[in-house]
Amino acid sequence: GAGVSQSPSNKVTEKGKDVELRCDPISGHTALYWYRQSLGQGLEFLIYFQGNSAPDKSGLPSDRFSAERTGGSVSTLTIQRTQQEDSAVYLCASSRVITYNEQFFGPGTRLTVL
Amino acid sequence: KQEVTQIPAALSVPEGENLVLNCSFTDSAIYNLQWFRQDPGKGLTSLLLIQSSQREQTSGRLNASLDKSSGRSTLYIAASQPGDSATYLCAVKDNRAEKLVFGKGTKLTVNP
């Protein structure tokens, strides 16, 4: 079946602009996760959704970052007033249910802020 | 705070060799541990998931073991091939949060 998909695959933007990153999880997966991978920092957790609710937003680095999920499916990560330090690969993952289940990752969106 | 360490950071071996990648974690109160593979410029591919009640999992030439009490996991790759060249990441889910906590990975190069 189809895996996790993300769009765009690459995004180049100017400092100060807003960007939206999209994630389509595996059909039927109730849990959705966002991570960020940057040089020197490794993979860090940003936020996760159970259905449309986000019980844990602790990884969001600042209030410029927000995310939503609608219909228990597609999720959008929005970064407002982008900064150069936001440059990274943003990865989305989904799992059938939370806690015990395997997380499956998408190909990521590479964000470059000039 | 859970911390995950992977040793070595990089490993280069000749084709056909059996090898072991190591992962250690500081808090043994985990739900599960997952091994991933990442090819350059790509996302993560899940290789094996070990629940906290399990000691090992096998998939083809891969075998992952878990010693929760000592905070260690190993990924054993048998008869390595050039196509195994990638970065291997270990991640744990502990019982305080739903997130995965990742190590920084081991970059494996298998030379023909």
Backbone of each chain as ProteinMPNN parsed JSONL, in Angstrom:
{"seq_chain_A": "GAGVSQSPSNKVTEKGKDVELRCDPISGHTALYWYRQSLGQGLEFLIYFQGNSAPDKSGLPSDRFSAERTGGSVSTLTIQRTQQEDSAVYLCASSRVITYNEQFFGPGTRLTVL", "coords_chain_A": {"N_chain_A": [[0.817, -1.196, 0.0], [0.235, 2.424, -0.116], [2.751, 4.555, 1.175], [3.819, 6.924, 3.707], [3.444, 10.201, 2.612], [4.981, 13.303, 1.655], [4.898, 16.793, 1.043], [6.096, 20.008, -0.093], [8.899, 18.298, -1.71], [11.229, 19.674, -1.651], [11.957, 22.932, -0.451], [12.668, 26.226, -0.948], [13.089, 29.276, 0.592], [12.766, 32.759, 1.434], [14.201, 34.504, 4.159], [11.99, 35.391, 6.735], [9.639, 34.876, 5.387], [6.544, 32.959, 5.32], [6.014, 29.408, 5.567], [4.446, 26.361, 4.486], [4.229, 22.981, 5.232], [3.369, 19.763, 4.134], [1.836, 16.702, 5.146], [0.849, 13.448, 4.35], [-0.467, 10.795, 5.92], [-0.167, 7.185, 6.301], [-2.997, 5.445, 5.223], [-5.572, 5.043, 7.558], [-3.961, 5.153, 9.765], [-3.789, 6.334, 13.018], [-2.138, 7.895, 14.535], [0.15, 10.586, 14.208], [3.262, 12.046, 13.526], [5.656, 14.69, 13.779], [8.996, 15.392, 12.986], [12.27, 16.883, 13.112], [15.245, 17.122, 11.257], [18.426, 18.145, 11.509], [21.745, 19.284, 10.68], [24.166, 18.291, 12.94], [22.352, 18.339, 15.033], [20.887, 16.079, 14.884], [17.984, 13.942, 14.865], [15.027, 15.43, 15.916], [12.126, 15.515, 17.925], [9.065, 17.138, 17.188], [6.146, 17.471, 17.331], [3.137, 15.609, 18.07], [0.182, 13.979, 16.857], [-2.864, 12.588, 17.933], [-5.43, 11.28, 16.376], [-7.17, 14.187, 15.59], [-6.161, 15.718, 17.575], [-3.536, 17.318, 19.427], [-1.674, 16.138, 21.726], [0.92, 16.51, 22.645], [3.009, 19.055, 22.283], [5.515, 19.708, 22.824], [7.977, 19.765, 21.562], [8.044, 21.794, 19.704], [9.947, 24.462, 18.509], [9.56, 27.226, 18.818], [7.056, 29.862, 19.1], [6.604, 30.458, 16.508], [6.183, 28.218, 15.125], [3.644, 25.986, 14.153], [1.074, 23.481, 14.003], [-1.421, 21.524, 12.409], [-4.04, 19.095, 12.161], [-6.386, 17.609, 10.111], [-9.529, 15.939, 9.757], [-8.53, 13.608, 10.745], [-6.463, 12.849, 9.176], [-4.626, 14.265, 6.869], [-1.872, 16.395, 7.653], [-0.592, 19.628, 8.427], [2.325, 21.471, 8.767], [3.245, 24.564, 9.848], [5.445, 27.241, 9.45], [6.096, 30.341, 10.578], [7.412, 33.524, 9.599], [10.092, 32.753, 8.767], [13.383, 31.735, 9.767], [16.971, 31.556, 9.323], [17.982, 29.503, 10.863], [15.951, 27.692, 10.827], [16.315, 26.066, 8.71], [16.382, 22.804, 7.582], [15.683, 19.258, 7.427], [12.397, 18.246, 7.368], [10.576, 15.779, 8.799], [7.912, 13.495, 8.587], [5.935, 11.11, 10.304], [3.902, 8.177, 10.696], [1.755, 6.067, 12.668], [-0.122, 3.07, 13.356], [-1.538, 2.942, 15.768], [-0.985, 4.709, 18.851], [1.929, 4.54, 20.975], [2.679, 1.524, 21.135], [3.147, 0.859, 18.562], [4.893, 0.514, 15.441], [6.618, 3.182, 13.868], [6.266, 4.757, 10.775], [8.054, 6.408, 8.301], [7.94, 9.337, 6.207], [9.393, 10.697, 3.132], [10.394, 13.181, 3.68], [10.714, 16.82, 3.85], [12.898, 19.066, 2.526], [13.92, 22.0, 3.814], [15.13, 25.141, 2.996], [16.275, 28.14, 4.131], [16.969, 31.248, 3.008]], "CA_chain_A": [[0.0, 0.0, 0.0], [0.968, 3.673, -0.163], [3.412, 4.949, 2.4], [3.651, 8.318, 4.116], [3.941, 11.122, 1.597], [5.186, 14.667, 2.109], [5.115, 17.765, -0.018], [6.951, 19.664, -1.229], [10.11, 17.567, -1.332], [12.213, 20.725, -1.392], [11.387, 24.267, -0.38], [13.625, 27.302, -0.696], [12.339, 30.478, 0.904], [13.549, 33.867, 1.962], [14.021, 34.811, 5.578], [10.834, 36.223, 7.022], [8.435, 34.358, 4.727], [5.873, 31.819, 5.952], [5.979, 28.195, 4.757], [3.571, 25.274, 4.919], [4.693, 21.658, 4.843], [2.213, 18.876, 4.196], [2.074, 15.276, 5.365], [-0.263, 12.514, 4.183], [-0.059, 9.559, 6.582], [-0.704, 5.93, 5.782], [-4.438, 5.385, 5.456], [-5.983, 4.282, 8.74], [-3.081, 5.407, 10.911], [-4.403, 7.359, 13.857], [-1.11, 8.748, 15.132], [1.005, 11.266, 13.228], [4.369, 12.694, 14.224], [6.584, 15.539, 13.036], [10.359, 15.475, 13.49], [13.168, 17.729, 12.331], [16.613, 16.6, 11.2], [19.374, 19.18, 11.087], [23.144, 18.913, 10.876], [24.661, 18.537, 14.281], [21.305, 18.148, 16.048], [20.225, 14.797, 14.741], [16.527, 13.945, 14.699], [14.338, 15.884, 17.11], [10.677, 15.49, 17.922], [8.392, 18.439, 17.21], [4.763, 17.411, 17.786], [2.427, 14.454, 17.565], [-1.278, 14.02, 16.847], [-3.689, 11.396, 18.081], [-6.587, 11.84, 15.682], [-6.95, 15.592, 15.272], [-5.672, 16.417, 18.764], [-2.08, 17.328, 19.612], [-1.425, 16.084, 23.168], [2.287, 16.873, 22.997], [3.617, 20.026, 21.366], [6.682, 20.159, 23.58], [9.168, 19.904, 20.741], [8.012, 22.957, 18.814], [11.037, 25.307, 19.018], [9.109, 28.582, 19.157], [5.651, 30.084, 18.73], [6.492, 30.616, 15.046], [5.843, 26.902, 14.591], [2.339, 25.458, 14.517], [0.664, 22.357, 13.166], [-2.792, 21.076, 12.567], [-4.419, 17.881, 11.443], [-7.812, 17.643, 9.849], [-10.135, 14.689, 9.32], [-7.738, 12.466, 11.193], [-5.59, 12.405, 8.092], [-3.564, 15.174, 6.445], [-1.373, 17.366, 8.624], [0.205, 20.728, 7.898], [3.234, 22.155, 9.686], [3.432, 25.938, 9.376], [6.503, 28.018, 10.082], [5.923, 31.762, 10.261], [8.592, 34.404, 9.693], [11.202, 31.807, 8.795], [14.744, 32.163, 10.078], [17.956, 30.656, 8.73], [18.151, 28.315, 11.708], [14.865, 26.76, 10.546], [16.74, 25.188, 7.611], [16.49, 21.425, 8.066], [14.741, 18.328, 6.792], [11.252, 18.017, 8.228], [10.101, 14.421, 8.552], [6.614, 13.119, 9.144], [5.773, 9.675, 10.498], [2.594, 7.777, 11.204], [1.648, 4.705, 13.191], [-1.524, 2.647, 13.39], [-2.005, 3.501, 17.028], [0.158, 5.262, 19.578], [2.707, 3.817, 21.978], [3.35, 0.258, 20.866], [3.267, 0.549, 17.149], [5.99, 0.94, 14.601], [6.424, 4.433, 13.158], [6.697, 4.728, 9.38], [8.428, 7.769, 7.96], [7.897, 9.831, 4.852], [10.698, 11.05, 2.559], [10.857, 14.454, 4.231], [10.774, 18.071, 3.101], [14.127, 19.806, 2.812], [13.657, 23.439, 3.841], [16.292, 26.016, 3.0], [15.909, 29.539, 4.336], [18.096, 32.083, 2.552]], "C_chain_A": [[0.852, 1.248, 0.0], [1.564, 3.967, 1.199], [3.069, 6.367, 2.781], [4.208, 9.206, 3.002], [4.021, 12.53, 2.166], [5.389, 15.571, 0.908], [5.304, 19.157, 0.565], [8.159, 18.845, -0.77], [11.233, 18.541, -0.986], [11.508, 22.074, -1.374], [12.509, 25.241, -0.063], [12.82, 28.579, -0.482], [13.27, 31.558, 1.426], [13.226, 34.084, 3.437], [12.837, 35.745, 5.758], [9.54, 35.762, 6.373], [7.839, 33.224, 5.55], [5.92, 30.622, 5.004], [5.013, 27.19, 5.36], [4.105, 23.96, 4.369], [3.547, 20.685, 5.083], [2.635, 17.43, 4.397], [0.783, 14.498, 5.172], [0.129, 11.182, 4.808], [-0.6, 8.332, 5.858], [-2.191, 5.862, 6.165], [-4.756, 4.51, 6.663], [-5.087, 4.473, 9.947], [-3.619, 6.573, 11.719], [-3.373, 8.328, 14.425], [-0.201, 9.317, 14.045], [2.029, 12.094, 13.985], [5.148, 13.585, 13.256], [7.924, 15.552, 13.767], [11.149, 16.422, 12.589], [14.571, 17.129, 12.404], [17.519, 17.693, 10.676], [20.78, 18.734, 11.42], [23.546, 19.253, 12.298], [23.643, 18.315, 15.377], [20.674, 16.775, 15.97], [18.732, 14.974, 14.543], [15.865, 14.372, 15.992], [12.841, 15.892, 16.879], [10.115, 16.906, 17.957], [7.017, 18.347, 17.874], [4.156, 16.099, 17.342], [0.927, 14.664, 17.704], [-1.832, 12.625, 17.114], [-5.055, 11.812, 17.533], [-6.262, 13.267, 15.291], [-6.382, 16.392, 16.448], [-4.158, 16.284, 18.884], [-1.77, 17.337, 21.106], [-0.036, 16.563, 23.573], [2.868, 17.77, 21.923], [4.962, 20.475, 21.909], [7.923, 20.398, 22.735], [9.171, 21.103, 19.811], [8.99, 24.002, 19.344], [10.611, 26.721, 19.407], [7.657, 28.736, 18.735], [5.496, 30.412, 17.254], [6.064, 29.32, 14.376], [4.452, 26.5, 15.071], [2.008, 24.312, 13.579], [-0.789, 22.058, 13.423], [-2.996, 19.798, 11.767], [-5.924, 17.904, 11.298], [-8.309, 16.291, 9.355], [-9.363, 13.454, 9.734], [-6.765, 11.965, 10.15], [-4.459, 13.401, 7.859], [-3.173, 16.133, 7.568], [-0.538, 18.422, 7.902], [1.043, 21.326, 9.021], [3.518, 23.53, 9.085], [4.538, 26.603, 10.165], [6.33, 29.462, 9.624], [7.247, 32.501, 10.41], [9.861, 33.56, 9.788], [12.536, 32.479, 9.055], [15.717, 31.155, 9.477], [18.134, 29.388, 9.563], [17.01, 27.312, 11.557], [15.227, 25.798, 9.415], [17.031, 23.8, 8.153], [15.637, 20.548, 7.154], [13.636, 18.034, 7.797], [10.615, 16.685, 7.84], [8.782, 14.183, 9.259], [6.578, 11.598, 9.27], [4.351, 9.392, 10.945], [2.682, 6.363, 11.765], [0.171, 4.373, 13.37], [-2.218, 3.146, 14.649], [-0.773, 4.021, 17.753], [0.838, 4.181, 20.414], [3.413, 2.574, 21.47], [3.703, 0.03, 19.418], [4.446, 1.213, 16.454], [5.648, 2.263, 13.91], [7.022, 4.309, 11.757], [6.894, 6.166, 8.91], [8.224, 8.076, 6.476], [9.289, 10.238, 4.386], [11.244, 12.385, 3.042], [10.72, 15.621, 3.275], [12.051, 18.787, 3.517], [13.826, 21.295, 2.698], [14.965, 24.199, 3.917], [15.804, 27.45, 3.108], [17.125, 30.405, 4.01], [18.17, 33.398, 3.323]], "O_chain_A": [[2.075, 1.155, 0.105], [0.97, 3.672, 2.236], [2.131, 6.951, 2.238], [5.314, 8.978, 2.513], [3.241, 12.908, 3.041], [5.968, 15.175, -0.103], [4.733, 19.466, 1.611], [8.405, 18.718, 0.429], [12.076, 18.26, -0.134], [10.596, 22.332, -2.16], [13.206, 25.11, 0.944], [11.962, 28.917, -1.297], [14.41, 31.293, 1.807], [12.1, 33.862, 3.882], [12.69, 36.741, 5.051], [8.459, 36.204, 6.762], [8.522, 32.605, 6.367], [5.874, 30.79, 3.786], [4.787, 27.164, 6.57], [4.397, 23.848, 3.178], [2.846, 20.764, 6.092], [3.664, 16.993, 3.882], [-0.25, 14.835, 5.752], [0.994, 10.495, 4.265], [-1.391, 8.442, 4.921], [-2.572, 6.184, 7.29], [-4.272, 3.384, 6.774], [-5.411, 4.008, 11.039], [-3.874, 7.654, 11.188], [-3.71, 9.464, 14.759], [0.166, 8.627, 13.095], [1.701, 12.761, 14.966], [5.279, 13.273, 12.072], [7.986, 15.702, 14.988], [10.75, 16.718, 11.463], [15.024, 16.689, 13.461], [17.393, 18.117, 9.527], [20.994, 17.918, 12.317], [23.298, 20.353, 12.791], [24.014, 18.122, 16.534], [19.992, 16.353, 16.904], [18.274, 16.03, 14.106], [16.095, 13.773, 17.042], [12.355, 16.227, 15.799], [10.627, 17.768, 18.671], [6.743, 19.046, 18.85], [4.596, 15.52, 16.349], [0.466, 15.425, 18.555], [-1.337, 11.626, 16.592], [-5.757, 12.607, 18.157], [-5.202, 13.534, 14.724], [-6.149, 17.595, 16.333], [-3.576, 15.272, 18.494], [-1.616, 18.404, 21.699], [0.169, 16.976, 24.714], [3.178, 17.332, 20.815], [5.489, 21.508, 21.497], [8.818, 21.143, 23.135], [10.192, 21.401, 19.192], [8.889, 24.399, 20.505], [11.253, 27.344, 20.253], [7.092, 27.852, 18.09], [4.378, 30.623, 16.786], [5.638, 29.312, 13.221], [4.123, 26.652, 16.247], [2.586, 24.188, 12.499], [-1.317, 22.305, 14.507], [-2.246, 19.473, 10.847], [-6.648, 18.187, 12.253], [-7.608, 15.585, 8.63], [-9.521, 12.384, 9.148], [-6.295, 10.828, 10.207], [-3.453, 13.383, 8.568], [-4.018, 16.613, 8.324], [0.128, 18.141, 6.906], [0.527, 21.647, 10.092], [3.977, 23.637, 7.948], [4.568, 26.54, 11.394], [6.408, 29.763, 8.433], [8.087, 32.147, 11.237], [10.605, 33.644, 10.765], [12.789, 33.609, 8.638], [15.332, 30.03, 9.158], [18.407, 28.319, 9.017], [17.082, 26.206, 12.093], [14.518, 24.818, 9.188], [17.832, 23.64, 9.075], [14.966, 21.031, 6.242], [13.899, 17.627, 8.929], [10.175, 16.494, 6.707], [8.575, 14.622, 10.39], [7.132, 10.888, 8.431], [3.678, 10.258, 11.503], [3.552, 5.575, 11.393], [-0.67, 5.259, 13.516], [-3.321, 3.692, 14.605], [0.354, 3.796, 17.313], [0.353, 3.055, 20.523], [4.641, 2.567, 21.381], [4.464, -0.878, 19.085], [4.912, 2.291, 16.824], [4.532, 2.446, 13.425], [8.138, 3.819, 11.583], [6.028, 7.023, 9.091], [8.323, 7.199, 5.619], [10.254, 10.141, 5.143], [12.419, 12.689, 2.839], [10.624, 15.447, 2.061], [12.264, 19.078, 4.694], [13.515, 21.792, 1.616], [15.801, 23.943, 4.783], [15.02, 27.917, 2.281], [18.169, 30.303, 4.655], [19.056, 34.214, 3.067]]}, "seq_chain_B": "KQEVTQIPAALSVPEGENLVLNCSFTDSAIYNLQWFRQDPGKGLTSLLLIQSSQREQTSGRLNASLDKSSGRSTLYIAASQPGDSATYLCAVKDNRAEKLVFGKGTKLTVNP", "coords_chain_B": {"N_chain_B": [[15.992, 12.608, 31.575], [15.777, 10.989, 28.527], [18.491, 9.641, 26.767], [20.163, 8.684, 23.829], [22.755, 6.781, 22.518], [24.962, 6.016, 19.889], [27.384, 3.78, 18.804], [29.912, 2.523, 16.622], [30.417, 5.907, 15.295], [30.948, 5.863, 12.632], [31.609, 3.317, 10.221], [33.544, 1.148, 8.309], [33.641, -1.572, 6.194], [34.731, -4.621, 4.558], [33.005, -6.233, 1.855], [30.839, -8.942, 2.634], [31.495, -9.33, 5.235], [30.489, -9.986, 8.628], [28.765, -7.864, 10.899], [28.378, -5.655, 13.746], [26.29, -3.239, 15.109], [26.018, -0.8, 17.617], [23.843, 0.367, 20.224], [22.957, 2.441, 22.857], [20.985, 3.351, 25.731], [19.793, 5.663, 28.202], [17.691, 5.542, 30.045], [15.948, 2.883, 31.238], [13.25, 2.426, 31.186], [11.417, 1.748, 28.864], [9.105, 1.518, 26.095], [9.43, 0.465, 23.545], [11.949, -0.255, 21.022], [13.367, 0.893, 18.064], [14.926, 0.183, 14.992], [16.314, 1.922, 12.277], [16.993, 2.606, 8.826], [18.747, 4.957, 6.878], [19.125, 6.323, 3.777], [21.274, 8.463, 1.82], [19.905, 11.702, 1.558], [17.34, 10.788, 1.775], [14.267, 9.582, 3.362], [13.481, 7.823, 6.461], [13.769, 4.323, 6.742], [12.05, 1.79, 8.266], [13.495, -0.881, 9.988], [13.506, -2.875, 12.048], [11.454, -3.541, 14.86], [11.487, -3.724, 18.293], [9.682, -4.8, 20.977], [9.413, -3.922, 24.47], [9.173, -6.21, 25.981], [10.369, -8.15, 24.549], [13.295, -9.999, 23.457], [14.735, -10.203, 21.12], [14.633, -9.566, 17.555], [14.212, -10.656, 14.215], [14.987, -10.181, 10.784], [15.421, -11.33, 7.754], [18.751, -10.922, 6.857], [19.244, -9.436, 9.076], [19.48, -8.974, 12.577], [18.215, -7.947, 15.591], [18.895, -7.231, 18.934], [17.789, -6.815, 22.333], [18.587, -5.585, 25.469], [17.077, -4.609, 28.006], [17.472, -4.003, 30.708], [20.14, -3.346, 30.938], [20.252, -1.277, 29.246], [20.813, -1.482, 26.445], [21.114, -2.166, 22.944], [21.714, -4.167, 20.071], [22.433, -4.258, 16.61], [22.757, -6.708, 14.353], [24.316, -7.465, 11.371], [24.433, -9.762, 8.898], [26.73, -11.202, 6.578], [27.495, -8.848, 4.967], [26.62, -6.476, 2.37], [27.36, -4.309, -0.449], [25.049, -2.798, -0.93], [24.06, -2.449, 1.584], [25.135, -0.206, 2.566], [24.647, 2.725, 4.295], [23.14, 5.062, 6.63], [22.533, 4.018, 9.884], [20.043, 4.173, 12.254], [19.075, 4.272, 15.633], [16.277, 4.208, 17.783], [14.349, 5.026, 20.653], [11.273, 4.545, 22.394], [10.123, 5.856, 25.225], [8.419, 5.532, 28.415], [7.395, 7.969, 29.123], [6.625, 9.694, 27.193], [5.203, 10.056, 23.909], [6.942, 10.327, 21.832], [9.694, 9.372, 19.673], [13.049, 8.926, 20.648], [16.072, 9.628, 19.267], [19.279, 8.188, 18.398], [22.408, 9.456, 17.115], [23.24, 8.021, 14.995], [24.929, 5.482, 12.985], [27.185, 5.542, 10.432], [27.459, 3.418, 7.834], [29.673, 1.869, 5.628], [30.03, -0.398, 3.093], [32.418, -2.014, 1.411], [33.019, -3.059, -1.944]], "CA_chain_B": [[15.821, 12.781, 30.142], [16.326, 9.858, 27.767], [19.546, 9.918, 25.794], [20.518, 7.506, 23.041], [24.102, 6.894, 21.964], [25.313, 4.958, 18.946], [28.815, 3.607, 18.587], [30.692, 3.716, 16.303], [29.747, 6.901, 14.465], [31.141, 5.437, 11.255], [32.191, 1.983, 10.136], [33.812, 0.745, 6.933], [33.961, -2.989, 6.21], [34.695, -5.254, 3.233], [31.819, -7.021, 1.545], [30.803, -10.304, 3.145], [31.781, -9.377, 6.682], [29.403, -9.841, 9.606], [29.08, -6.696, 11.718], [27.478, -5.313, 14.852], [26.133, -1.829, 15.441], [25.615, -0.699, 19.013], [22.965, 1.45, 20.649], [22.711, 2.425, 24.303], [20.031, 4.363, 26.169], [20.058, 5.944, 29.612], [16.536, 5.213, 30.88], [15.503, 1.553, 30.802], [11.787, 2.352, 31.171], [11.026, 1.987, 27.468], [8.066, 0.68, 25.502], [10.013, -0.28, 22.435], [13.149, 0.273, 20.373], [13.221, 0.717, 16.626], [16.11, 0.424, 14.163], [15.99, 2.48, 10.973], [18.044, 2.836, 7.846], [18.542, 6.185, 6.118], [20.006, 6.536, 2.641], [21.523, 9.9, 1.645], [18.841, 12.497, 0.969], [16.064, 10.07, 1.839], [13.657, 9.441, 4.67], [13.89, 6.674, 7.252], [13.112, 3.044, 6.489], [12.033, 0.974, 9.474], [14.082, -2.21, 9.803], [13.046, -3.792, 13.085], [10.865, -2.977, 16.075], [11.528, -4.672, 19.412], [8.912, -4.352, 22.139], [10.21, -4.019, 25.701], [9.065, -7.574, 26.521], [11.079, -9.053, 23.648], [14.751, -9.988, 23.554], [15.317, -10.007, 19.807], [13.81, -9.645, 16.364], [15.016, -11.0, 13.042], [14.412, -9.965, 9.466], [16.439, -11.65, 6.754], [20.127, -10.922, 7.374], [19.31, -8.533, 10.216], [19.01, -9.449, 13.876], [18.359, -6.923, 16.617], [18.683, -7.709, 20.299], [17.492, -5.775, 23.323], [18.798, -5.864, 26.888], [16.498, -3.409, 28.572], [18.018, -3.704, 32.036], [21.452, -2.704, 30.799], [20.108, -0.137, 28.352], [21.596, -1.72, 25.235], [20.607, -2.927, 21.807], [22.669, -4.343, 18.99], [21.936, -4.665, 15.297], [23.715, -7.604, 13.709], [24.104, -7.61, 9.933], [25.208, -10.903, 8.408], [27.151, -11.238, 5.169], [27.197, -7.494, 4.489], [26.673, -6.213, 0.929], [27.487, -2.867, -0.731], [23.729, -2.185, -0.803], [23.767, -2.164, 2.997], [25.741, 1.083, 2.901], [23.621, 3.694, 4.694], [23.232, 5.404, 8.045], [21.61, 3.232, 10.697], [19.601, 4.941, 13.409], [18.381, 3.585, 16.714], [15.368, 5.138, 18.459], [13.567, 4.404, 21.711], [10.075, 5.21, 22.895], [10.037, 5.547, 26.642], [7.043, 5.562, 28.927], [7.004, 9.302, 29.561], [6.15, 10.49, 26.063], [4.964, 9.27, 22.709], [7.951, 10.584, 20.811], [10.908, 8.578, 19.575], [14.304, 9.63, 20.91], [17.015, 9.036, 18.327], [20.709, 8.373, 18.431], [22.922, 10.226, 15.972], [23.422, 7.124, 13.87], [26.202, 4.915, 12.546], [27.294, 5.547, 8.972], [28.088, 2.173, 7.407], [30.124, 1.732, 4.245], [30.451, -1.75, 2.755], [33.243, -1.891, 0.207], [33.001, -4.256, -2.794]], "C_chain_B": [[16.514, 11.633, 29.406], [17.375, 10.33, 26.791], [19.951, 8.615, 25.135], [21.869, 7.755, 22.375], [24.365, 5.717, 21.039], [26.815, 4.958, 18.7], [29.014, 2.404, 17.66], [29.884, 4.717, 15.481], [29.862, 6.54, 12.988], [31.877, 4.114, 11.253], [32.359, 1.633, 8.661], [34.289, -0.699, 6.962], [34.005, -3.522, 4.782], [33.434, -6.088, 3.078], [31.94, -8.435, 2.108], [31.028, -10.411, 4.644], [30.493, -9.297, 7.494], [29.757, -8.664, 10.517], [27.987, -6.426, 12.744], [27.485, -3.812, 15.061], [25.539, -1.752, 16.847], [24.77, 0.533, 19.299], [22.801, 1.327, 22.168], [21.776, 3.566, 24.675], [20.097, 4.466, 27.698], [18.916, 5.546, 30.54], [15.937, 3.898, 30.378], [13.979, 1.406, 30.749], [11.276, 2.701, 29.77], [9.879, 1.077, 27.075], [8.63, -0.163, 24.371], [11.246, 0.437, 21.892], [13.038, -0.069, 18.902], [14.548, 1.037, 15.942], [15.634, 0.88, 12.778], [17.236, 2.513, 10.103], [17.711, 4.129, 7.122], [19.586, 6.272, 5.023], [20.155, 8.038, 2.41], [20.375, 10.619, 0.956], [17.467, 11.86, 1.022], [15.507, 10.081, 3.248], [14.17, 8.2, 5.383], [13.077, 5.44, 6.86], [13.19, 2.212, 7.762], [12.557, -0.421, 9.168], [13.483, -3.224, 10.776], [12.491, -3.002, 14.254], [10.911, -4.048, 17.149], [10.712, -4.081, 20.549], [9.729, -4.62, 23.401], [10.2, -5.431, 26.293], [9.847, -8.59, 25.691], [12.583, -8.935, 23.85], [15.417, -9.763, 22.197], [14.255, -10.105, 18.73], [14.726, -9.903, 15.18], [14.244, -10.677, 11.783], [15.506, -10.202, 8.447], [17.826, -11.745, 7.364], [20.31, -10.039, 8.611], [18.77, -9.207, 11.469], [19.262, -8.352, 14.889], [18.058, -7.538, 17.978], [18.442, -6.533, 21.229], [17.763, -6.313, 24.716], [18.346, -4.61, 27.625], [17.158, -3.019, 29.889], [19.368, -3.008, 31.955], [21.411, -1.521, 29.849], [20.879, -0.29, 27.054], [20.796, -2.479, 24.188], [21.724, -3.063, 20.792], [21.919, -4.729, 17.728], [23.046, -5.444, 14.622], [23.339, -7.726, 12.238], [25.012, -8.725, 9.444], [25.55, -10.725, 6.939], [26.877, -9.905, 4.479], [27.433, -7.351, 2.98], [26.826, -4.716, 0.694], [26.155, -2.124, -0.611], [23.314, -1.92, 0.626], [24.335, -0.82, 3.424], [24.654, 2.135, 3.117], [23.944, 4.142, 6.116], [22.15, 4.648, 8.8], [21.325, 3.987, 11.991], [18.832, 4.053, 14.373], [17.494, 4.611, 17.408], [14.576, 4.39, 19.511], [12.326, 5.244, 22.004], [9.982, 4.86, 24.369], [8.632, 5.818, 27.151], [6.626, 6.92, 29.451], [6.426, 10.143, 28.436], [5.97, 9.589, 24.856], [6.062, 9.397, 21.669], [9.037, 9.515, 20.819], [12.098, 9.483, 19.895], [15.391, 8.901, 20.129], [18.46, 9.195, 18.77], [21.145, 9.13, 17.183], [23.305, 9.344, 14.794], [24.832, 6.593, 13.703], [26.196, 4.886, 11.028], [28.108, 4.335, 8.545], [28.448, 2.24, 5.939], [30.611, 0.308, 4.049], [31.154, -1.693, 1.408], [33.243, -3.181, -0.619], [34.366, -4.93, -2.861]], "O_chain_B": [[17.689, 11.349, 29.639], [17.171, 11.306, 26.069], [20.068, 7.578, 25.788], [22.094, 8.794, 21.755], [24.038, 4.573, 21.355], [27.424, 5.992, 18.427], [28.376, 1.37, 17.858], [28.786, 4.402, 15.023], [28.984, 6.869, 12.189], [32.664, 3.82, 12.153], [31.436, 1.8, 7.864], [35.238, -1.022, 7.677], [33.388, -2.943, 3.887], [32.873, -6.582, 4.057], [33.009, -9.044, 2.063], [30.78, -11.455, 5.247], [29.535, -8.63, 7.103], [30.923, -8.485, 10.868], [26.854, -6.893, 12.63], [28.541, -3.189, 15.175], [24.668, -2.542, 17.211], [24.955, 1.592, 18.699], [22.54, 0.243, 22.689], [21.766, 4.613, 24.027], [20.412, 3.498, 28.389], [19.154, 5.243, 31.709], [15.477, 3.81, 29.24], [13.473, 0.371, 30.313], [10.772, 3.798, 29.529], [9.7, 0.001, 27.647], [8.339, -1.354, 24.259], [11.539, 1.576, 22.256], [12.661, -1.183, 18.537], [15.208, 2.024, 16.265], [14.705, 0.321, 12.196], [18.366, 2.455, 10.587], [16.553, 4.383, 6.788], [20.786, 6.292, 5.298], [19.263, 8.808, 2.765], [19.922, 10.197, -0.108], [16.532, 12.34, 0.381], [16.16, 10.519, 4.196], [15.162, 7.599, 4.971], [11.863, 5.51, 6.674], [14.28, 1.96, 8.275], [12.122, -1.064, 8.213], [13.016, -4.29, 10.375], [12.994, -1.931, 14.594], [10.426, -5.16, 16.939], [11.012, -2.989, 21.032], [10.634, -5.454, 23.392], [11.117, -5.803, 27.024], [9.975, -9.751, 26.081], [13.085, -7.925, 24.342], [16.514, -9.21, 22.117], [13.161, -10.631, 18.934], [15.863, -9.434, 15.141], [13.029, -10.863, 11.706], [16.411, -9.382, 8.29], [18.061, -12.542, 8.273], [21.421, -9.916, 9.128], [17.757, -9.906, 11.439], [20.389, -7.879, 15.034], [17.083, -8.272, 18.141], [18.84, -5.403, 20.945], [17.242, -7.359, 25.102], [19.122, -3.679, 27.839], [17.375, -1.836, 30.152], [19.699, -2.18, 32.804], [22.416, -0.836, 29.663], [21.529, 0.653, 26.601], [19.937, -3.305, 24.496], [22.576, -2.183, 20.667], [20.909, -5.431, 17.771], [24.127, -4.919, 14.354], [22.2, -8.045, 11.899], [26.233, -8.634, 9.568], [24.771, -10.173, 6.162], [26.112, -9.846, 3.516], [28.305, -7.998, 2.399], [26.455, -3.924, 1.56], [26.132, -0.952, -0.234], [22.318, -1.237, 0.863], [24.049, -0.345, 4.523], [23.846, 2.398, 2.227], [24.899, 3.664, 6.728], [20.987, 4.642, 8.396], [22.236, 4.383, 12.718], [18.044, 3.198, 13.969], [17.904, 5.756, 17.603], [14.173, 3.248, 19.292], [12.331, 6.468, 21.881], [9.784, 3.698, 24.723], [7.766, 6.277, 26.407], [5.618, 7.03, 30.148], [5.81, 11.18, 28.682], [6.523, 8.49, 24.797], [6.091, 8.626, 20.71], [9.269, 8.847, 21.826], [12.152, 10.639, 19.477], [15.6, 7.702, 20.31], [18.83, 10.175, 19.417], [20.332, 9.407, 16.301], [23.653, 9.843, 13.724], [25.798, 7.168, 14.206], [25.317, 4.284, 10.41], [29.295, 4.233, 8.853], [27.628, 2.623, 5.104], [31.507, -0.147, 4.76], [30.544, -1.362, 0.391], [33.441, -4.267, -0.075], [34.52, -5.949, -3.535]]}, "name": "protein", "num_of_chains": 2, "seq": "GAGVSQSPSNKVTEKGKDVELRCDPISGHTALYWYRQSLGQGLEFLIYFQGNSAPDKSGLPSDRFSAERTGGSVSTLTIQRTQQEDSAVYLCASSRVITYNEQFFGPGTRLTVLKQEVTQIPAALSVPEGENLVLNCSFTDSAIYNLQWFRQDPGKGLTSLLLIQSSQREQTSGRLNASLDKSSGRSTLYIAASQPGDSATYLCAVKDNRAEKLVFGKGTKLTVNP"}
